Amino acid sequence: MIDRTEWNQEQFNALLPIISVDLIEMIAVKQNVSEEEAIIKLYASGLYADLEQEDTKVWHYSTHMLYSLFEQEQKTGVIEYPGV
């Protein structure tokens, strides 16, 4: 029998790099910055701190929703997660 916690962690470990790349590309395009600058912005954000923790389930959000939350944090300094 598969341990649900183990399965979620494996799924998370596989998806986080993909989510991060998609989000970095979106930041670069929408904010007209280099990918390097987009990486720096994302990794310095509170959103990314939450995103890299599997138990927050932030990684379940779409790239568009994550970008919207990223923008919100940049503008207001606060992230209000939907449904929380």
MODELLER restraints for C-alpha pairs under 7 A, 6 or more apart:
rsr = mdl.restraints
at = mdl.atoms
rsr.add(forms.Gaussian(group=physical.xy_distance, feature=features.Distance(at['CA:9:A'], at['CA:54:A']), mean=6.81, stdev=0.5))
rsr.add(forms.Gaussian(group=physical.xy_distance, feature=features.Distance(at['CA:12:A'], at['CA:54:A']), mean=6.30, stdev=0.5))
rsr.add(forms.Gaussian(group=physical.xy_distance, feature=features.Distance(at['CA:19:A'], at['CA:63:A']), mean=6.92, stdev=0.5))
rsr.add(forms.Gaussian(group=physical.xy_distance, feature=features.Distance(at['CA:22:A'], at['CA:63:A']), mean=6.71, stdev=0.5))
rsr.add(forms.Gaussian(group=physical.xy_distance, feature=features.Distance(at['CA:23:A'], at['CA:63:A']), mean=5.86, stdev=0.5))
rsr.add(forms.Gaussian(group=physical.xy_distance, feature=features.Distance(at['CA:23:A'], at['CA:67:A']), mean=6.60, stdev=0.5))
rsr.add(forms.Gaussian(group=physical.xy_distance, feature=features.Distance(at['CA:24:A'], at['CA:35:A']), mean=6.58, stdev=0.5))
rsr.add(forms.Gaussian(group=physical.xy_distance, feature=features.Distance(at['CA:24:A'], at['CA:38:A']), mean=5.53, stdev=0.5))
rsr.add(forms.Gaussian(group=physical.xy_distance, feature=features.Distance(at['CA:24:A'], at['CA:39:A']), mean=5.90, stdev=0.5))
rsr.add(forms.Gaussian(group=physical.xy_distance, feature=features.Distance(at['CA:25:A'], at['CA:35:A']), mean=6.68, stdev=0.5))
rsr.add(forms.Gaussian(group=physical.xy_distance, feature=features.Distance(at['CA:27:A'], at['CA:38:A']), mean=5.70, stdev=0.5))
rsr.add(forms.Gaussian(group=physical.xy_distance, feature=features.Distance(at['CA:28:A'], at['CA:34:A']), mean=5.63, stdev=0.5))
rsr.add(forms.Gaussian(group=physical.xy_distance, feature=features.Distance(at['CA:28:A'], at['CA:35:A']), mean=5.45, stdev=0.5))
rsr.add(forms.Gaussian(group=physical.xy_distance, feature=features.Distance(at['CA:28:A'], at['CA:38:A']), mean=5.32, stdev=0.5))
rsr.add(forms.Gaussian(group=physical.xy_distance, feature=features.Distance(at['CA:42:A'], at['CA:48:A']), mean=6.13, stdev=0.5))
rsr.add(forms.Gaussian(group=physical.xy_distance, feature=features.Distance(at['CA:47:A'], at['CA:70:A']), mean=6.28, stdev=0.5))
rsr.add(forms.Gaussian(group=physical.xy_distance, feature=features.Distance(at['CA:50:A'], at['CA:56:A']), mean=6.37, stdev=0.5))
rsr.add(forms.Gaussian(group=physical.xy_distance, feature=features.Distance(at['CA:50:A'], at['CA:58:A']), mean=6.71, stdev=0.5))
rsr.add(forms.Gaussian(group=physical.xy_distance, feature=features.Distance(at['CA:51:A'], at['CA:58:A']), mean=5.28, stdev=0.5))
rsr.add(forms.Gaussian(group=physical.xy_distance, feature=features.Distance(at['CA:51:A'], at['CA:59:A']), mean=5.64, stdev=0.5))
rsr.add(forms.Gaussian(group=physical.xy_distance, feature=features.Distance(at['CA:69:A'], at['CA:79:A']), mean=6.16, stdev=0.5))
rsr.add(forms.Gaussian(group=physical.xy_distance, feature=features.Distance(at['CA:72:A'], at['CA:78:A']), mean=6.85, stdev=0.5))
rsr.add(forms.Gaussian(group=physical.xy_distance, feature=features.Distance(at['CA:72:A'], at['CA:79:A']), mean=6.27, stdev=0.5))
rsr.add(forms.Gaussian(group=physical.xy_distance, feature=features.Distance(at['CA:73:A'], at['CA:79:A']), mean=5.20, stdev=0.5))
